[in-house]
Amino acid sequence: MPPPPEAAQVLRQFRIVFNAVKTHFQQVERKVGIGGSQVWALSLVARHPGMGVGALAQAMDIHQSTASNLVKALTQRGLIDTDRDDRDRRAVRLHLTPEGHAVLDQAPAPWAGVLPDALAQLDGDTLRRLDHDLAQLIQLLALESAHDAAKTPLADM
């Protein structure tokens, strides 16, 4: 039995959103050779030189361990340099290398991804309705790993 017309229409809209996100991240990887979450991290470090891993995690709304893994990968590729804070030797400060700037200059925008960019353009009332309605949908999906999934960058899914 086919889904009700309203459900089919919403499903088509989800397909459009997912396809837009997937297409953007494929373009990013094809153009600069790194994933979308890595480009987003580079853009944040470029905008806030000297930021720490915790601040990066907070800015991206991801787990600190995920941010640490991003930094490790970007450091290994020579796109980010790290140094220790003079006051707190445990704290690491992040800086883009010239190679990191070159990658970022070539990366297609928006660097955070098309979905965060589009959501940021919506008004507060619309965002609150979306939040409420999507929370209902997530509850019906009965996802045990919803909390972990909420802290995983879309580019890494």
C-alpha positions as CSV (number, residue, x, y, z in Angstrom):
1,M,0.0,0.0,0.0
2,P,1.5,3.4,-1.0
3,P,2.2,6.0,1.7
4,P,-0.4,8.8,2.1
5,P,0.3,11.7,-0.3
6,E,1.5,14.0,2.4
7,A,4.0,11.4,3.6
8,A,5.2,10.8,0.1
9,Q,5.7,14.5,-0.4
10,V,7.7,14.9,2.8
11,L,9.8,11.8,1.8
12,R,10.6,13.5,-1.5
13,Q,11.7,16.6,0.3
14,F,14.0,14.6,2.6
15,R,15.5,13.0,-0.5
16,I,16.1,16.5,-2.0
17,V,17.8,17.7,1.2
18,F,19.9,14.5,1.6
19,N,20.9,14.7,-2.1
20,A,22.0,18.3,-1.8
21,V,24.1,17.6,1.3
22,K,25.7,14.5,-0.4
23,T,26.4,16.3,-3.6
24,H,28.0,19.2,-1.9
25,F,30.3,17.0,0.2
26,Q,31.2,15.0,-3.0
27,Q,32.1,18.2,-4.7
28,V,34.3,19.3,-1.8
29,E,36.2,16.0,-1.7
30,R,36.6,15.9,-5.5
31,K,37.9,19.5,-5.6
32,V,40.3,19.6,-2.6
33,G,40.8,15.9,-1.6
34,I,39.6,16.2,1.9
35,G,36.2,15.7,3.5
36,G,33.6,18.4,4.3
37,S,34.1,18.2,8.0
38,Q,37.8,18.8,7.6
39,V,37.2,21.8,5.4
40,W,34.8,23.2,8.0
41,A,37.4,22.7,10.7
42,L,40.0,24.5,8.5
43,S,37.6,27.4,8.0
44,L,37.1,27.8,11.7
45,V,40.8,27.6,12.5
46,A,41.4,30.2,9.8
47,R,38.8,32.5,11.3
48,H,40.0,31.9,14.9
49,P,43.8,31.3,14.8
50,G,45.0,29.9,18.1
51,M,41.7,28.3,19.0
52,G,41.9,25.0,20.9
53,V,40.4,21.6,20.2
54,G,37.6,22.2,22.7
55,A,36.6,25.4,21.1
56,L,36.7,23.7,17.7
57,A,34.4,20.9,19.0
58,Q,32.0,23.5,20.4
59,A,32.0,25.6,17.2
60,M,31.2,22.5,15.2
61,D,28.8,21.1,17.8
62,I,30.7,17.7,17.8
63,H,32.3,15.5,20.4
64,Q,35.7,16.6,21.6
65,S,37.1,13.2,20.5
66,T,35.8,13.8,17.0
67,A,37.4,17.2,16.9
68,S,40.7,15.7,18.1
69,N,40.5,13.1,15.3
70,L,39.9,15.9,12.8
71,V,42.9,17.9,14.1
72,K,45.1,14.8,14.0
73,A,44.2,14.1,10.4
74,L,44.7,17.7,9.4
75,T,48.0,17.9,11.2
76,Q,49.2,14.7,9.5
77,R,48.3,16.2,6.1
78,G,50.3,19.4,7.0
79,L,47.2,21.6,6.9
80,I,47.2,22.6,10.6
81,D,50.1,23.3,13.0
82,T,49.7,23.0,16.7
83,D,51.6,24.7,19.5
84,R,51.3,24.7,23.3
85,D,49.8,27.5,25.3
86,D,52.4,29.3,27.3
87,R,50.1,29.5,30.4
88,D,48.7,26.0,30.2
89,R,51.1,23.5,28.6
90,R,48.3,20.9,28.3
91,A,46.3,23.2,26.0
92,V,47.0,23.1,22.2
93,R,46.5,26.0,19.9
94,L,45.6,25.5,16.3
95,H,46.9,27.5,13.2
96,L,46.5,26.9,9.5
97,T,49.7,26.3,7.5
98,P,50.1,27.9,4.1
99,E,49.0,24.5,2.6
100,G,45.9,24.7,4.8
101,H,45.1,28.2,3.5
102,A,45.6,27.0,-0.1
103,V,43.2,24.1,0.4
104,L,40.6,26.4,1.9
105,D,41.0,28.9,-0.9
106,Q,40.1,26.1,-3.4
107,A,37.2,24.5,-1.4
108,P,33.7,25.2,-2.6
109,A,31.5,27.2,-0.2
110,P,29.7,27.0,2.1
111,W,32.5,25.5,4.2
112,A,30.2,24.4,7.0
113,G,28.0,22.6,4.4
114,V,24.8,23.5,2.6
115,L,22.4,22.4,5.3
116,P,23.9,24.4,8.2
117,D,24.1,27.4,5.8
118,A,20.5,27.0,4.8
119,L,19.3,26.5,8.4
120,A,21.2,29.7,9.5
121,Q,19.1,31.6,7.0
122,L,15.8,30.6,8.5
123,D,14.0,32.7,11.1
124,G,13.6,31.6,14.7
125,D,10.0,30.6,14.4
126,T,10.7,28.3,11.5
127,L,13.6,26.7,13.3
128,R,11.6,26.1,16.4
129,R,8.8,24.4,14.3
130,L,11.4,22.3,12.5
131,D,13.0,21.3,15.8
132,H,9.7,20.3,17.3
133,D,8.5,18.3,14.2
134,L,11.8,16.6,13.7
135,A,12.0,15.6,17.4
136,Q,8.6,13.9,16.9
137,L,9.9,12.0,13.8
138,I,13.1,11.0,15.6
139,Q,11.0,9.7,18.5
140,L,9.0,7.5,16.1
141,L,12.2,6.2,14.6
142,A,13.1,5.0,18.1
143,L,16.8,5.6,17.5
144,E,18.9,4.4,20.4
145,S,22.0,6.1,18.9
146,A,20.3,9.4,18.2
147,H,22.4,11.3,20.8
148,D,25.7,10.0,19.2
149,A,24.4,10.7,15.7
150,A,23.5,14.3,16.7
151,K,27.2,15.0,17.4
152,T,28.5,13.4,14.2
153,P,29.2,15.8,11.3
154,L,27.0,15.2,8.2
155,A,30.1,14.9,6.1
156,D,31.1,11.9,8.1
157,M,27.9,10.0,7.8
